[in-house]
Amino acid sequence: MKFMSEKLTWKNLFFIGSMLFGLFFGAGNLIFPVFLGQQAGRNVFYAIIGLLITGVGLPLLGVASMGMTGSNSVFDLAGKVNRPYAYIFTVLLYLTMGPFFAIPRLATISFQLGIAPFIAKPQQKLILLLFSAIFFGVTFLLSRKPSQLMNYVGKWLTPIFLVLLGILVVTAFIKPMGTLNLPAHNQYAQAPVLTGFTEGYNTMDALASLAFGVVVIDTIKSLGVSHPGQIAKDTIKSGLISVILMGIIYTFLALIGTMSVNKFPLAANGGITLAQVFNYYFGSFGSLLLALIAIIACLKTSIGLTSAFGETAKEMFPKFNYQVILIFAGTLSFLVANIGLTKLINYSTPVLMFLYPLAMVLIIIAVLTPILVESKWIFEMTTLFTLIPALFAGLDALPKGVKTSGFIQEILLWNSHLPLSQLSLGWVLPAIVGLVIGWIVSKTVKVR
């Protein structure tokens, strides 16, 4: 009989942390630090501080929240509010982070960055069809056994990704494109820390941390750890390894973005700048290198999201077969990526903006559990007070054509009066009020 250890070695923790980093770090995470660096200029280090607080700190809290509450999944964690809420929240989260939005986008982004530059425009639709079929086929094959994700992602794809990206990072610092002493632009000139903070918040990696929590926990269990306390510790340790890697890469990419302004004008997004930088250093080979990096980055995240979707759906609806769930997710993602279902994707963004405050509340209460003591009153009241500003945030993210109705405009006017609403943080004060009320009630009535 194989000996099952009750405590992971640092080697295994590193591979799990590497896996989690790989799941987090998609093409978007590659692009936006570069854009931040371009905009921040000489204030880049202040902007990086803000970025690390939310872009790295929030995902760590998300992973930690699963461990600290002993939750096995998002469904388990959301169930601390109540069971009907857990079903609604979890289904919305995984459909939008899965086949209705995030997973199809991973195929199209990797295609646009990695394949489209080599293909004539008239042929791109057909090539996208073939590329996405291969992309989701590989995703399905590598998602079938969640316990093997540490090997596929942590031991192979992530190291390959880091080596390829490391070629650019080392080259850029050996042969810098110029100084960091450049003018800051837009909000980075007046409030670089706060602007970097907002950029990190807008990455939505806190949502991803909840989605990937189930993958980390299942991997730890597959290595023989069964005690809840040890699972919690190992979850937090692997999360810490992951976010340290993220922080280092974010910093390097932001500095490269700043230096690039010495050679290139400000771009509309970080993808353009990244392509220019690769071409500057490596010529035509740079396009191939960027293609490999983008495809691997997106594939890693696609595997993680698909596996998490399957694991959670299996937990919520035990009658469904895991492999069938994966086929459903892959097929739907393939259709969204190719048919274009633009309206579906446009309406997924408001759902994400609605879910984000609710997810943040779950994470914060979970992390505060050792101080507050777990109580349904706290979870319920804080969530209840967050629902309205979360709904406002979702309505504010609707397509412009939909927001023209007088009713929605009136609601958005109310939203503008909430403190911090201009930073997409209008939910913070109501959530604090709900938290305080929930804590007081939990101390004065029978424990629930």
Secondary structure, DSSP 8 states (H G I E B T S, - for coil): -----SS--HHHHHHHHHHHHHHH--HHHHHHHHHHHHHHGGGHHHHHHHHIIIIIHHHHHHHHHHHHTT-SSHHHHHTTT-HHHHHHHHHHHHHHTTTTTHHHHHHHHHHHHHTGGGS-GGGHHHHHHHHHHHHHHHHHHHHS-GGGHIIIIIIIIHHHHHHHHHHHHHHHHHS--S-S-----THHHH-HHHHHHHHHHTT-HHHHHHHHHHHHHHHHHHTT---HHHHHHHHHHHHHHHHHHHHHHHHHHHHHHHHHTTTS---SSHHHHHHHHHHHHHTHHHHHHHHHHHHHHHHHHHHHHHHHHHHHHHHH-TTS-HHHHHHHHHHHHHHHHHH--HHHHHHHHHHHHHHHHHHHHHHHHHHHHHHH---HHHHHHHHHHHHHHHHHHHHHTS-TTGGGSHHHHHHHHHHHTSTTGGGT-TTHHHHHHHHHHHHHHHHHS---
